[in-house]
């Protein structure tokens, strides 16, 4: 299993709009393709931070799903243009994680 901890910085004042967009469009879209989204979070202390966690069964699955998602007309024409109005793309941080043997998330 491969986990991705994804941290996004929002443009000032955009986090509430971003959460709604994630929960109504992006997460359902990705789940419909087979992505496992384990959680979606906002920072209690930082008004511009959004964090989410995804899981992939293997690197091959991750690569396949990336291509299916990010090269699709839905992503290119509907999702990415809206995303660009809310997130600071240069500040996206993606950390790949592997669960330890006793982690409750597997």
Secondary structure, 3 states (H helix, E strand, C coil): CEEEEEEEEECCCCHHHHHHHHHHHHHHHHHHHCCEEEEEEECCCCCCEEEEEEEECCHHHHHHHHHHHHCCHHHHHHHHHHHHCCECHHHCEEEEECCCCCCCCC
